[in-house]
Amino acid sequence: STDNSTWTNISGATSATYTATVTVTTYYRCVVTCSGSSGNSVSVLVTATYCSSTSTGTTYYITSFTTTAGVSNINNVTNAISAGGYGNFTAQSASQYPGSTINFSTGVSGGGSYGLAIYIDWNNNLSFADAGEKVFTTSSYLFTPITGSFTVPAGQAIGNYRMRVVANYFSSTPAACNSMSDGETEDYTFSVVPPPACAQLPSALVSSAVTATTATVSWTAASPA
C-alpha cells in the first residue's frame, strides 16, 4: 500500500520472507490465514530514498557550486563542509530546456586537486546508475575551480529531477554513493522546462540595392521578438 489504507496482494508472496526492490515509499503487512480465518500484522513503512554519500574528513569539501546559461541557475557559496560530508540543497534548483546546455563551476577547499562528478536521476527511480545519468565526470585530478557543462537529453520529459554533485579528494572519477575520507556530496534539484513558444515571424521584408553579390534587406521585427 502507498497510503496504509488501500491494499494490494502480492502475487506469489506466500512464504515467511519476501524481498522487493522499492522505488516508492510503501507500506507492507502480512496476512495470515488459518482454518478459514485471517489476521493482519501491523503495517511496516519502507521508505524509498537515495543512496548515502558521506565523508569523515573536514578539510576537503565543496566551497561553492554555481551554474550559468540555464533558464534559472544555482549560486550556492557555502565555504563550509556540511555535516557528515553531505549537503541537501534540493530547495535550490537550476533549469534548462530539453536539448540545451548548462554550464557549472565548482569550488573546492584545501588547495589540492580533486575528482568531480555530477549525476542526474533522469527517470526519478532513486538511482544514479542508469545509462546517461552521469552527466559529467573528470578523468583526472583537477584544481579549483572545476568547470564544465552538460546537455539535457533532447527527449527528456518536463519535470524536476535530483542532481548530485560529488567532489572526492581520493578519486578522479567519483561514484554517486560514497563513504569518503575526504570530499563532499551536495544534492540539488534540476528542472527541465518547456521551451518558449516560437515568436511571430518578421514582416514587411524589403530588399534594395541588389547587385550580383550583395543586397540590402530590411524588415519589421516580430512582436514579441
C-alpha positions as CSV (number, residue, x, y, z in Angstrom):
1,S,0.0,0.0,0.0
2,T,1.2,3.6,-0.7
3,D,-1.3,5.1,1.8
4,N,-1.6,2.5,4.5
5,S,-5.3,2.2,3.6
6,T,-5.8,0.6,0.2
7,W,-4.0,-2.8,0.0
8,T,-3.0,-5.0,-3.0
9,N,-2.0,-8.6,-2.6
10,I,1.5,-9.5,-3.9
11,S,1.3,-12.5,-6.3
12,G,3.5,-15.4,-5.2
13,A,4.4,-13.8,-1.8
14,T,3.3,-16.8,0.3
15,S,6.4,-17.7,2.2
16,A,7.8,-16.4,5.5
17,T,10.1,-14.0,3.8
18,Y,9.7,-11.5,0.9
19,T,12.3,-9.5,-1.0
20,A,11.4,-6.4,-3.0
21,T,13.1,-3.6,-4.9
22,V,11.3,-0.5,-3.6
23,T,11.1,2.6,-5.8
24,V,8.4,4.5,-3.9
25,T,7.6,4.7,-0.2
26,T,5.4,1.7,0.5
27,Y,3.6,0.1,3.4
28,Y,3.7,-3.7,3.8
29,R,1.7,-6.0,6.0
30,C,1.4,-9.8,6.4
31,V,-2.0,-11.6,6.1
32,V,-2.1,-15.0,7.8
33,T,-4.9,-17.4,7.1
34,C,-5.6,-20.4,9.2
35,S,-8.7,-22.7,9.2
36,G,-10.6,-20.1,7.2
37,S,-9.8,-17.2,9.5
38,S,-7.4,-14.4,8.6
39,G,-5.4,-11.9,10.6
40,N,-3.3,-8.9,9.6
41,S,0.0,-7.9,11.0
42,V,0.9,-4.3,11.9
43,S,2.0,-2.5,8.8
44,V,5.6,-1.6,8.2
45,L,6.7,1.5,6.3
46,V,9.6,1.1,3.9
47,T,10.9,4.5,2.8
48,A,12.5,4.7,-0.6
49,T,15.4,7.2,-0.7
50,Y,18.7,7.8,-2.5
51,C,21.9,6.1,-1.5
52,S,24.0,7.8,1.1
53,S,27.2,9.6,0.2
54,T,29.2,10.9,3.2
55,S,32.7,11.9,4.3
56,T,34.6,11.6,7.6
57,G,37.1,14.3,6.8
58,T,36.6,18.1,7.3
59,T,39.5,19.6,5.4
60,Y,38.5,18.9,1.8
61,Y,35.0,19.9,0.7
62,I,32.9,21.8,-1.8
63,T,33.0,25.6,-1.1
64,S,30.7,26.7,-4.0
65,F,28.6,25.3,-6.8
66,T,27.2,27.7,-9.4
67,T,25.6,27.3,-12.8
68,T,25.2,29.7,-15.8
69,A,23.4,29.7,-19.1
70,G,20.4,28.0,-17.6
71,V,16.8,29.3,-17.7
72,S,17.4,29.6,-13.9
73,N,20.6,29.0,-12.1
74,I,22.1,27.9,-8.8
75,N,24.6,30.1,-6.9
76,N,25.4,28.3,-3.7
77,V,28.5,29.5,-1.9
78,T,28.9,27.8,1.5
79,N,32.7,27.9,2.3
80,A,32.0,25.2,4.9
81,I,31.5,21.5,4.9
82,S,28.0,20.1,5.5
83,A,27.5,17.7,8.5
84,G,28.8,14.3,7.7
85,G,30.1,15.5,4.3
86,Y,26.6,15.6,2.8
87,G,24.5,18.7,2.0
88,N,20.9,18.5,1.0
89,F,20.3,21.7,-1.1
90,T,17.3,20.4,-3.0
91,A,15.5,23.6,-2.2
92,Q,17.9,25.2,-4.7
93,S,17.4,24.4,-8.4
94,A,18.7,25.1,-11.9
95,S,16.6,24.7,-15.0
96,Q,17.1,24.2,-18.7
97,Y,15.3,23.3,-21.9
98,P,15.5,19.8,-23.4
99,G,18.5,19.5,-25.7
100,S,20.1,22.7,-24.3
101,T,23.4,23.0,-22.4
102,I,24.1,24.4,-19.0
103,N,27.5,25.4,-17.5
104,F,28.8,24.9,-14.0
105,S,31.7,25.9,-11.7
106,T,32.6,24.1,-8.5
107,G,35.0,25.5,-5.9
108,V,36.8,23.1,-3.5
109,S,38.8,23.7,-0.4
110,G,42.2,22.6,0.9
111,G,44.4,23.7,-2.0
112,G,44.7,20.2,-3.5
113,S,43.3,18.6,-6.6
114,Y,40.0,16.7,-6.8
115,G,37.9,14.4,-8.9
116,L,34.4,15.7,-9.6
117,A,31.2,14.0,-10.9
118,I,27.7,15.2,-11.5
119,Y,24.7,12.9,-11.7
120,I,21.1,13.5,-12.5
121,D,18.4,10.9,-11.9
122,W,16.6,11.4,-15.3
123,N,14.0,8.7,-14.6
124,N,13.3,9.5,-10.9
125,N,13.9,5.9,-9.8
126,L,16.0,6.9,-6.8
127,S,19.2,5.6,-8.5
128,F,22.0,7.3,-10.4
129,A,23.2,4.1,-12.0
130,D,21.2,4.2,-15.2
131,A,22.7,5.0,-18.6
132,G,23.2,8.7,-19.2
133,E,22.8,9.8,-15.6
134,K,26.4,10.6,-15.0
135,V,26.3,13.9,-16.9
136,F,29.8,15.0,-16.1
137,T,33.0,13.4,-14.6
138,T,36.6,14.3,-14.5
139,S,39.1,11.8,-15.8
140,S,42.0,13.2,-13.8
141,Y,42.5,15.3,-10.7
142,L,41.8,19.0,-11.2
143,F,42.4,22.1,-9.2
144,T,39.7,24.6,-8.1
145,P,37.6,25.8,-9.7
146,I,36.4,22.8,-11.7
147,T,34.3,24.0,-14.6
148,G,32.4,22.2,-17.4
149,S,29.0,21.8,-18.9
150,F,26.4,19.2,-19.8
151,T,23.5,18.9,-22.1
152,V,19.9,17.9,-21.2
153,P,18.8,15.0,-23.4
154,A,16.7,16.2,-26.3
155,G,13.7,14.0,-25.4
156,Q,13.8,14.5,-21.7
157,A,10.4,14.8,-20.1
158,I,9.5,18.1,-18.4
159,G,9.8,17.8,-14.7
160,N,12.0,18.0,-11.6
161,Y,15.0,15.7,-11.0
162,R,17.6,15.0,-8.3
163,M,21.1,16.3,-9.2
164,R,24.1,15.1,-7.2
165,V,27.5,16.8,-7.2
166,V,30.4,14.8,-5.7
167,A,33.9,16.0,-5.1
168,N,36.4,13.4,-3.9
169,Y,40.0,14.1,-2.9
170,F,41.0,10.5,-3.5
171,S,39.1,9.6,-6.6
172,S,39.4,11.2,-10.1
173,T,36.0,9.7,-11.1
174,P,33.8,9.9,-8.0
175,A,30.9,7.4,-7.6
176,A,27.4,8.7,-6.7
177,C,27.4,6.7,-3.5
178,N,30.4,7.0,-1.2
179,S,31.9,6.7,2.2
180,M,34.8,9.1,1.7
181,S,37.6,10.1,3.9
182,D,38.0,13.5,2.2
183,G,35.4,15.1,0.0
184,E,31.7,16.2,0.0
185,T,28.4,15.4,-1.7
186,E,25.7,18.0,-2.5
187,D,22.2,17.3,-3.8
188,Y,20.2,19.8,-5.8
189,T,17.1,19.9,-7.9
190,F,17.4,20.1,-11.7
191,S,14.3,21.1,-13.6
192,V,13.6,20.5,-17.3
193,V,11.3,23.2,-18.5
194,P,9.3,23.6,-21.7
195,P,11.0,25.7,-24.4
196,P,9.3,29.1,-25.1
197,A,6.8,29.3,-27.8
198,C,8.2,30.5,-31.2
199,A,7.9,34.2,-31.8
200,Q,5.9,35.6,-34.6
201,L,7.7,35.8,-38.0
202,P,9.1,39.2,-39.1
203,S,7.1,41.1,-41.7
204,A,7.5,43.6,-44.5
205,L,10.7,42.2,-45.9
206,V,12.2,44.6,-48.4
207,S,15.3,44.1,-50.5
208,S,17.2,47.0,-52.2
209,A,20.5,47.9,-53.7
210,V,20.6,44.4,-55.2
211,T,23.8,43.5,-57.2
212,A,25.3,40.3,-58.4
213,T,26.9,39.7,-55.0
214,T,25.2,41.9,-52.4
215,A,21.8,43.1,-51.3
216,T,20.3,45.3,-48.5
217,V,17.4,43.6,-46.7
218,S,15.2,45.3,-44.1
219,W,12.1,44.1,-42.2
220,T,9.7,44.8,-39.4
221,A,10.6,42.7,-36.3
222,A,8.1,40.4,-34.8
223,S,6.3,41.4,-31.6
224,P,7.3,39.9,-29.2
225,A,10.7,39.4,-30.8
